Amino acid sequence: MSFVFKKQIFGFMDLLRFKKLVPKRREKLEEGSSAPLPMTYRVNETAKILHPGYQSAKLMKIEQNTADTKTYVFETQRPLYFRAGQYLTVGCKVGESFVARPYAISSAPRAGLSKILSVTVKKCGFFSGYLFDNAKVEDIFTIGDPTGEFCYEPIKDSKQVLALAGGSGITPFYSMAQAITDGTEDFSLTILYGAKTEEDIIFRKELDALVSDKIKVVYVLSDEKKEGFEHGFITAELIKKYISGDFTVMMCGPGAMYAFADGQLKEFNLPIKRVKKEANCVGVRDVKDAEYTLTVHIGFETYKVKAQAKETILTAMERAGLQVPSKCRAGGCGFCHSKLVSGKFSIAGADKRRLADTKFGYIHPCCSYPDSDMELIVPKA
Amino acid sequence: MKKYDAVVIGAGNGGLTAAVRLLQGGARVLLVEKHNLPGGFATSFRRGRFEFEASLHELNDFGTADNAGDLRDLFDQLGVTDKIEWMQIPEAYRVISRAEKLDATLPFGVKEFIDKTEQYVPGSRESVTKFFDLAEEVRLAQAYTNSVNGKTDPKVMVSKYGNFVRCGSYSVNEVLDTLKMPKKARDILNAYWCYLGAHCDELSFVHYASMVNRYMKRGASMPKMRSHEISLAFVERIRELGGEVLFNTEAVKILTDAKDGGIAGVVLDDGTQIETRHVVANCAPHLVFGKLMDRVPEEEVRATQARKFAGRGFTMFLGLNKSADELGVENHNYFLYDTMDTAAQYDKMRTIKDNNAQATVCLNRAYPECSPKGTCMMYFTTLYMSDDWGNVKPEDYYKTKNYVANKMIDRFEQDTGAKLRDSIEEISIATPMTYAHYCGHPQGVIYGYESQYWDGLMPRLLMMAEDHKVRGLRFAGGYAMRLSGYSSAYISGDIVGRQTVGDIKREG
């Protein structure tokens, strides 16, 4: 060392000071309060309202919206808050298995703070069928964390949002319309809502009541020609009729609607950031029947279960009664992130995994189909 | 009942490292993590066509194969280096501070840094060179300390590392004063302070100099697939070595032995009881002694109560639909401050309203292919030096988040001249609530306990042995003896992993 460091005139004073570091800290630690340490903290309590995790909820009311749609109103155990447009899972025990499915929240975020939450369900599959036929007031369900990015982002989205809704895809927009009305959100929402017939319109009365200078609702009936309604599909012409200038498109509905809307939107030349689509659950795939064996490690246990080539790996595990994590069922949220030990698989749609997941062999069972026998390490639900 | 030699609670950087070390020492290990991913903050997430780095700005003390830092040596020993693709960060930082009208861009390399500072501040060469001389002695003294497992010989310390001992009790600013460093050079040199989260009147010189020196000597590194690649590489390694890793699994209780008060077991969230005599806790002592342990000695309660939480985190992630060139984002790593009076800046960072400081990264400047052609990714981080987010009600949460995000964008545009606002394709924002949710830290703290003068790096290292009071319980991660930050957390895991192996061996 080319120089001698001295802070005080005599270097040994610096040495003495160094020696005092330990006694000084010892003294400070002994001076701490002996009062019990906090069990929780304010930020952590707020985080529990924003991310409540699984909780039980009592079914308070069932409303029949249309012939094949019902709204289920729950009282949750704890308050929760979310962004209009988000979804959560609703589940319960069906037979021996716990079954849960994601549904868009149809109530306003604000109601969640008073522990009121509703989802709107179209009868179309196993669990919705179960709800339709069996759920009754006072029943207890398990609901999950509000999740999803299908929300208005004031920093990047246009102040004008064009909502393209198909069938029960109106649900997140109904929540948004309520949030705009009660002042939670601030943007203008033009909803083009496609339904087969007037009878199939969900929340007709409620939506009409919310119409304001910020909220516009246009019903587009495909199978019916009626006064006061647009007829046909949501075309570029129709879009131009109701909105102009800069706008963000948000779509929620069946895949066929997205394909059609993408074609109609071409002429608007919208950048990627101006178009959002809510993902749909991955369904069955069209392949030849085949059956494989999955070896599944969960916690300290190992299970062998059968899997059909047509169904996702998640479905196979659920059918076998295994308690495994699921949330979006569309490959995007990563909640079912599992380690592949061996075996082959195919992914439905785009691969939404992280780069390192692909490298180290992790898969999302909710959007992956088995192509051979497989061995997996899956976290418990 | 399931029985393990050691249970590691939390798969953060410290916990992952401790688990590998324990396994290498022959222990049977169970690692439990309440989240469904490993890494704690060391992770990534997808939005649209972007995969964002969740927290890592740049990895300190890693270096390259032919200029290896201590951390690379550690990763080599752990057997994870080659599982990860690495890249080097091109330059150290650009610091912009309004009060002083400071705008300086600094390179890596000790000589290069000194030369560049001399250009900005003629006459600074001597004092800045002395800074690095001192810093190098600090590094050598630390290496000696590690080589004797903390049991240093005072005579060796004073004779061989006299300067280290003489400067070892002072703050950054006290030492820079003594070196008579010109104010502007000091302002440039102090830019990294927010990485350690205590201002330069409090922050231990040894701690700061050690970090700056390692950055300059070894440069900084990043894994190509974000820090998630490191975290998964660790899990891979743990499983190779026969360790058990359980995700979505929270440890809800630590059981103690009625006789000696030491560790007897761990209870998991599904009620499973694990028998073990050793726990490595990769979480806050506040949680362990406040919530998890059934019997807590009063001295541990007092010691924990005495400590101060460090910064609570806030990060905004932007996926932009233009390239960094098109946007005018010139650098990889920015520090934007109101003032280089770090104590005054620290004070402003107490509240949501007054905090305008940010440490910002454009990953494409280090790794152009990290996002699709014609796009780039940025993340903007700040710290809150009080529990102000505790005042935010759930119904005001999203508005508050966006308020801060808007301020961050405005500030970046004003200070650098870049234009971001119209090109935002994806945005995601993490707040103290987010960190509290994913990692369980009290108040959303991301920096562990603050490096206050009395609780800085040196006294913590010197007191490692006496801080270990409950038999079988040791702490890894940002709350532990090496304080916070990626490399510190990995090194703390190495230390407690090896110590616990020793504990197990002694028990026979």
HADDOCK unambig.tbl for C-alpha pairs under 7 A between the chains (distance, minus, plus):
assign (segid A and resid 4 and name CA) (segid B and resid 163 and name CA) 6.29 0.50 0.50
assign (segid A and resid 5 and name CA) (segid B and resid 163 and name CA) 5.33 0.50 0.50
assign (segid A and resid 5 and name CA) (segid B and resid 166 and name CA) 6.70 0.50 0.50
assign (segid A and resid 6 and name CA) (segid B and resid 166 and name CA) 6.64 0.50 0.50
assign (segid A and resid 7 and name CA) (segid B and resid 178 and name CA) 5.85 0.50 0.50
assign (segid A and resid 11 and name CA) (segid B and resid 166 and name CA) 6.81 0.50 0.50
assign (segid A and resid 14 and name CA) (segid B and resid 166 and name CA) 4.76 0.50 0.50
assign (segid A and resid 14 and name CA) (segid B and resid 167 and name CA) 6.95 0.50 0.50
assign (segid A and resid 15 and name CA) (segid B and resid 165 and name CA) 6.11 0.50 0.50
assign (segid A and resid 15 and name CA) (segid B and resid 166 and name CA) 5.15 0.50 0.50
assign (segid A and resid 17 and name CA) (segid B and resid 169 and name CA) 6.22 0.50 0.50
assign (segid A and resid 18 and name CA) (segid B and resid 165 and name CA) 6.37 0.50 0.50
assign (segid A and resid 18 and name CA) (segid B and resid 166 and name CA) 6.85 0.50 0.50
assign (segid A and resid 18 and name CA) (segid B and resid 168 and name CA) 6.02 0.50 0.50
assign (segid A and resid 18 and name CA) (segid B and resid 169 and name CA) 4.85 0.50 0.50
assign (segid A and resid 21 and name CA) (segid B and resid 169 and name CA) 6.79 0.50 0.50
assign (segid A and resid 21 and name CA) (segid B and resid 454 and name CA) 6.92 0.50 0.50
assign (segid A and resid 21 and name CA) (segid B and resid 459 and name CA) 5.61 0.50 0.50
assign (segid A and resid 22 and name CA) (segid B and resid 459 and name CA) 5.49 0.50 0.50
assign (segid A and resid 22 and name CA) (segid B and resid 462 and name CA) 6.93 0.50 0.50
assign (segid A and resid 22 and name CA) (segid B and resid 463 and name CA) 6.80 0.50 0.50
assign (segid A and resid 24 and name CA) (segid B and resid 454 and name CA) 6.79 0.50 0.50
assign (segid A and resid 25 and name CA) (segid B and resid 454 and name CA) 5.53 0.50 0.50
assign (segid A and resid 25 and name CA) (segid B and resid 455 and name CA) 6.41 0.50 0.50
assign (segid A and resid 25 and name CA) (segid B and resid 459 and name CA) 6.81 0.50 0.50
assign (segid A and resid 28 and name CA) (segid B and resid 306 and name CA) 6.72 0.50 0.50
assign (segid A and resid 29 and name CA) (segid B and resid 302 and name CA) 6.31 0.50 0.50
assign (segid A and resid 29 and name CA) (segid B and resid 303 and name CA) 4.24 0.50 0.50
assign (segid A and resid 29 and name CA) (segid B and resid 306 and name CA) 5.48 0.50 0.50
assign (segid A and resid 30 and name CA) (segid B and resid 299 and name CA) 6.87 0.50 0.50
assign (segid A and resid 30 and name CA) (segid B and resid 302 and name CA) 5.98 0.50 0.50
assign (segid A and resid 30 and name CA) (segid B and resid 303 and name CA) 6.02 0.50 0.50
assign (segid A and resid 31 and name CA) (segid B and resid 302 and name CA) 6.74 0.50 0.50
assign (segid A and resid 31 and name CA) (segid B and resid 306 and name CA) 6.81 0.50 0.50
assign (segid A and resid 32 and name CA) (segid B and resid 302 and name CA) 4.20 0.50 0.50
assign (segid A and resid 32 and name CA) (segid B and resid 303 and name CA) 5.67 0.50 0.50
assign (segid A and resid 32 and name CA) (segid B and resid 305 and name CA) 5.15 0.50 0.50
assign (segid A and resid 32 and name CA) (segid B and resid 306 and name CA) 4.12 0.50 0.50
assign (segid A and resid 33 and name CA) (segid B and resid 302 and name CA) 5.11 0.50 0.50
assign (segid A and resid 33 and name CA) (segid B and resid 305 and name CA) 5.76 0.50 0.50
assign (segid A and resid 33 and name CA) (segid B and resid 306 and name CA) 6.85 0.50 0.50
assign (segid A and resid 34 and name CA) (segid B and resid 298 and name CA) 6.49 0.50 0.50
assign (segid A and resid 34 and name CA) (segid B and resid 301 and name CA) 5.90 0.50 0.50
assign (segid A and resid 34 and name CA) (segid B and resid 302 and name CA) 5.05 0.50 0.50
assign (segid A and resid 36 and name CA) (segid B and resid 301 and name CA) 7.00 0.50 0.50
assign (segid A and resid 37 and name CA) (segid B and resid 286 and name CA) 6.83 0.50 0.50
assign (segid A and resid 37 and name CA) (segid B and resid 290 and name CA) 4.78 0.50 0.50
assign (segid A and resid 37 and name CA) (segid B and resid 301 and name CA) 6.81 0.50 0.50
assign (segid A and resid 37 and name CA) (segid B and resid 305 and name CA) 6.96 0.50 0.50
assign (segid A and resid 38 and name CA) (segid B and resid 290 and name CA) 5.99 0.50 0.50
assign (segid A and resid 39 and name CA) (segid B and resid 290 and name CA) 5.68 0.50 0.50
assign (segid A and resid 39 and name CA) (segid B and resid 291 and name CA) 5.78 0.50 0.50
assign (segid A and resid 41 and name CA) (segid B and resid 442 and name CA) 6.16 0.50 0.50
assign (segid A and resid 41 and name CA) (segid B and resid 443 and name CA) 5.97 0.50 0.50
assign (segid A and resid 42 and name CA) (segid B and resid 390 and name CA) 4.91 0.50 0.50
assign (segid A and resid 42 and name CA) (segid B and resid 443 and name CA) 6.81 0.50 0.50
assign (segid A and resid 43 and name CA) (segid B and resid 389 and name CA) 6.39 0.50 0.50
assign (segid A and resid 43 and name CA) (segid B and resid 390 and name CA) 4.68 0.50 0.50
assign (segid A and resid 43 and name CA) (segid B and resid 432 and name CA) 6.93 0.50 0.50
assign (segid A and resid 43 and name CA) (segid B and resid 433 and name CA) 5.70 0.50 0.50
assign (segid A and resid 43 and name CA) (segid B and resid 443 and name CA) 4.94 0.50 0.50
assign (segid A and resid 43 and name CA) (segid B and resid 444 and name CA) 6.69 0.50 0.50
assign (segid A and resid 44 and name CA) (segid B and resid 433 and name CA) 6.39 0.50 0.50
assign (segid A and resid 44 and name CA) (segid B and resid 436 and name CA) 5.59 0.50 0.50
assign (segid A and resid 44 and name CA) (segid B and resid 437 and name CA) 6.96 0.50 0.50
assign (segid A and resid 44 and name CA) (segid B and resid 442 and name CA) 6.60 0.50 0.50
assign (segid A and resid 44 and name CA) (segid B and resid 443 and name CA) 6.02 0.50 0.50
assign (segid A and resid 46 and name CA) (segid B and resid 394 and name CA) 6.12 0.50 0.50
assign (segid A and resid 46 and name CA) (segid B and resid 433 and name CA) 6.93 0.50 0.50
assign (segid A and resid 47 and name CA) (segid B and resid 433 and name CA) 4.88 0.50 0.50
assign (segid A and resid 47 and name CA) (segid B and resid 434 and name CA) 6.92 0.50 0.50
assign (segid A and resid 47 and name CA) (segid B and resid 436 and name CA) 6.65 0.50 0.50
assign (segid A and resid 47 and name CA) (segid B and resid 437 and name CA) 5.78 0.50 0.50
assign (segid A and resid 51 and name CA) (segid B and resid 437 and name CA) 7.00 0.50 0.50
assign (segid A and resid 81 and name CA) (segid B and resid 394 and name CA) 6.72 0.50 0.50
assign (segid A and resid 156 and name CA) (segid B and resid 424 and name CA) 5.76 0.50 0.50
assign (segid A and resid 156 and name CA) (segid B and resid 425 and name CA) 6.89 0.50 0.50
assign (segid A and resid 273 and name CA) (segid B and resid 425 and name CA) 4.44 0.50 0.50
assign (segid A and resid 299 and name CA) (segid B and resid 246 and name CA) 6.22 0.50 0.50
assign (segid A and resid 335 and name CA) (segid B and resid 36 and name CA) 6.88 0.50 0.50
assign (segid A and resid 354 and name CA) (segid B and resid 45 and name CA) 6.91 0.50 0.50
assign (segid A and resid 354 and name CA) (segid B and resid 46 and name CA) 6.63 0.50 0.50
assign (segid A and resid 354 and name CA) (segid B and resid 51 and name CA) 6.83 0.50 0.50
assign (segid A and resid 355 and name CA) (segid B and resid 225 and name CA) 5.90 0.50 0.50
assign (segid A and resid 356 and name CA) (segid B and resid 225 and name CA) 5.71 0.50 0.50
assign (segid A and resid 356 and name CA) (segid B and resid 228 and name CA) 6.44 0.50 0.50
assign (segid A and resid 356 and name CA) (segid B and resid 229 and name CA) 5.04 0.50 0.50
assign (segid A and resid 379 and name CA) (segid B and resid 246 and name CA) 6.70 0.50 0.50
assign (segid A and resid 379 and name CA) (segid B and resid 247 and name CA) 5.40 0.50 0.50
assign (segid A and resid 379 and name CA) (segid B and resid 248 and name CA) 5.98 0.50 0.50
assign (segid A and resid 380 and name CA) (segid B and resid 248 and name CA) 6.22 0.50 0.50
